Amino acid sequence: MKKILAGMLILSFAVAGAFCGGNKDSAARKFKVQLITMDQMDQHWANVDKGAKKAAAELGNIEYKWNAPAVKDDAQQIECINNAVAQGADAILLAANGPDAVTSALKEATAAGVKIIYVDSAANYPGEATLATDNKAAGKTAGEQMLAKLKAAGITGGSIGVISVNAATASTVARENGFKSAFDGTGFTILATQYCDGDAARSKDAAANFITQGVVGLFGANEGSTVGIGNAIHESGAAVVGVGFDKSDMIQQLIKEGYLLCTMAQNPDVMGYEGIKAAEAVLGGKPIAEKNIDTGVSVLTKDRI
């Protein structure tokens, strides 16, 4: 009888153990997702992170982390990608600084089973989805805003300066091309673009140089570039029309004070939020209906802030 009871106890413990173990195995595991942006210095990226955090908190099965170089640097971004793989990331949300520079790192990541989802700026490498602004269209809108302001002031010709990040980043290259297209067939000349890696101080110096050349307009292709042209116009006191990209406290202040006409405000929080949702869907084996998602843009002026 004792042997029978002992056997039953052992069996019950075994069943209980199997049951508990089975629950643990069948429970939804937490997916590790890392956001890797171009840098950590722009408010734009902090807002992408904000949206990603919100989605991760809502879903409950995402172990989320934001990692990025301190400044825009291909080698440092590659290191961030490699570190994410080494840390067991299941998916990476990536805003690629250089579309070709990160290709080898992304190949290694996907070979390790990591899913790649692009936010803001894609690399020249297949991803599960891309969540970004229609940058070319938004750039053209920026140009049209400047052109309308110049014509309203009776200015029908002159030179215009463009300050961007670099000649490789897909998002800013598209904005630059879109902006220039707005001036096709007009009497305006677009000067050679100055690339300042999105650094506000360097962008201000480049913009100041443009102003000494007598430009009638300045376009900044990202947050740092826009802050730079706004500050240069402020310090010079020149009657130059400044138009930019991205939304930050500093940019909005420059618009309010009249040193910038407007900025193309993206929705970085939507990029982060929907990026995490897309990652969770892919990792859970669910199909993504739309591979390229336009997260929208709006024109912020003094009257629309």
N, C-alpha and C positions, 0 to 999 in steps of 0.2 A: 504494500500500500504506500509506504514511504517512497519507494522507487517510482511508483506511478505518479505521486504528487510532485516529486522532484522533476520528473520528466515533463509534466504538464507546466510547471513553473518555468523551466528552461524554454519550452516551446512558446509560452506566452511572452517571455522576454524577447525571444527571437522574433516573434511576430510583431511585437511592439516596436522593436528596434528596426525591423524592416519597414514598418509603417511610417515611423518617424523619419527614417532615412529616405523613404520614398517621397514623403512630403517635401523634404529638403531638396531632393533632386528635381522634383517636378515644379517647385516654386519658381516663379519668374526670376531669373538671375538678373543682376544689375549689369548693364552694359557700360563699359568704360568709353567715354567720348571726350576727346580733347578738341578745343578750339585753338587754332594757330593762326593768328593774324599777322599782318605785315610788321606791326610794331605795337608798342604799348603807350605811345605818347599822344595819340589822337583821341579825342573824346568820341569820335566815330566808333572806334574799336571797343571802347568801354560800353557803348550802347549795344553793340553786337553781343558782348558778353552778358549784358543785363537781360536781353531777350532770351539768350540761351539758358541762363540761370532760371528764368521764370518757367520755361518749358520743362526743364529737368525737374524742377520742384513739383510741377503739375503731374508729370508722368510717374514719378516715384521709383522708376527702375533704371535711372541713368546716374552713373557716377561721373560727374562733370568736372572738367578742369580747363582753365584758360592759360595758355602759354604762348609767348611770342618774344621776338627779339626786342631789346630796348629801343632800337632804331631800325630803319629799313635796311636789311642786309641779307643777301641771298644765303651766304654761308651759315649765318646764325639761324635762319629759318630752316635750312636743311637739317641743322643740328636739332632743332625743336621737333621736326618730323621723326628723325631717328630716335630721339628720346621717347617720343610718344609710343613708338613701336616697341621699344625696349621695356616700357612700363606697362605693356599689355593692353594698349588701346584697341578697342573693337572698331572704332570709327574716328575719323579726323574731319573736323570742319575746317577747311583751309581757305584763306584769302592769300592767293599766291603773289608774292612780290615780283618774282621773275617767272614768266610762264614756262620757260624752258629750263631754267636753272635747277628747279626742284624735280625734274622728270625722273632721274635715277633714283632719288629717295622715295618717290611715289611708287615706282615699280617694285622696289624692295618692300614697301609697306603693303601693297596689294598681294605680293607673293606670300607675305606673312598672314594674309587673311583680313587685313584692315580695309574697311570701306571708306572711300573718299567722297566727301560732299563739299562742294565749293560754295562759299559765301563771298559776295562782293566782287571777287576777281578770280577767274578760273586759270588753271595752268593748261598747257597744251598736252593734256593727258586725260584719258576718259575717267569720268567720275559718275557717281550714282545720280547726282542732281546738281543743279546750279541755281542759287538764289541770289539775284543781283538786280541792280537797276539796269534799264535799257540805256547804257551810258552814251551811246552815240546820239540817240534821240534827245537825251537830257542835255548833252553838250550843245546840240543844235539850238535847243530852246534857250540856253544861256546866251548864245550868239545873237539870237533874234531879239532877246531882251536888250542887249547892248546896242544893237543896230537901231532899234526903235527909239532908244533914248538919245543916241547921237543925231538921228534924223530930226527928232523933235527939237533939238538944240540948233538945228540948221547946219550940222556938220555932215557933209556928204563924202568926205574922203580923209585920208590920213593913215598913219601906221598904228598897228595894234600889237601889243606884246602878250605872249603866252608864257606862263610859268607852270611847269608840271613836275612830276616825280622823277621819272626816267623814261627812256625810250623803249622800254620792254613791258612794263606792267600793263596788262590787257585793258583793265578798266579805265585808267587815265589816258591811255593812247586813244581809246574809243571816244572819250570825252573831248579830247583835243581835236580829233578828226571831225567830230560832229560840230564843234564850235566853229572851226574854220569853214565848214560847208555853208554856214549861214551867210558868209560874206562873198560867196561865189557870184561873179557878175556885178559886184559893187565897186565903188571907187576906193575901197580900203585895202591896205596892204598888211598882211600878217607877217611879222618879223620872225626870225628863227627862234624856235622855242628854247627857253632856258630851263634846264633840269636841275633841281635843287633837292632831290630826295625827300620832298615833303617837309623840309626843315624851314620853320617860319622865319628864322633870322636870315638864313641864306636867301630865302625867297624875297624878303624885304630888300636886301641889297641888290638883287637882280632886278626887282621892280623899280627901285630908285634909279638904276642905270637906264632902264627903259624910259623913265620919265625925263631924264636929261636928254634923251634922244627925241623928245617931243611927241611921244605917243598920245593918242586921244582915248585909248582904252586899254585895259589890262584884264586878262582872264587867269584865274587860279584854278587848277584842275583837281585840287583836293584841299583838305582842311588847312594843312600847314601853308600851302601855296596861297590860299585865299587870305589867311591871316596876314601873310607877308605883304601881299599887294595892298590890302587895306591899311596897314600900318605905314607903308611907303607913301600912299596917297595922303594920309593924315599928316605925316611929317613934312611932306613937300608943299602941301597947300595947293597942289596943282588941280586944275579942273579936268580930271581924268575919270572916265567911267570905269568903275571896278565891278566885275561880275565874278562870282566864284562857285565853289562846289562844297557841299557838306554843311552841316549845322552844328555849331558849337556856341557856347556862351559868348566867346570873344567875337566870333563872326556876327552874331546877332547884335552885339553892341556896336560894332563898326557900321552895320546897316542903319541902326537907330540914329547914329551920329552923322550919317550921310557920307561916309567915306567909301562905302560899297553900295551899289545900286540894289543888288539882290544876290541870292545864293540858291543853288539847286539842292534842296534838302532831300536826302535819301531817307530810307526807313531802316536803319541798321538793326534796330530792335526786332523788326520783322524777320530780317535775315537770320539772326541768331535763334529766334523762337522757332521759325519754320524749319531751320536747319537741324535743330535737335529733333523735331518731330519727324523729319525725313530720315534721320539716322536711326531713330527708334523703329520706324517702319521697316527699313531695309534690314536691320539686324533681327527683327522679328519675323522676317520672311514675307512681309507684306509688299505688294507692288506699289510703286510710286506712279501715279497717273500722269503727272506733269514733270518732265525732266528739267525744263528751263522755266523758272518762275521769275517773272518781273515783279520786284518788290515795290515798285512805284517811286515817284519823285514829285515834289511840289516846289513851286517858286516862292521863296520867302523874300518879301520886300518890307519896307518900313511900315506899310499899312497892313501887312499880313503876318506879323510876328506876334 
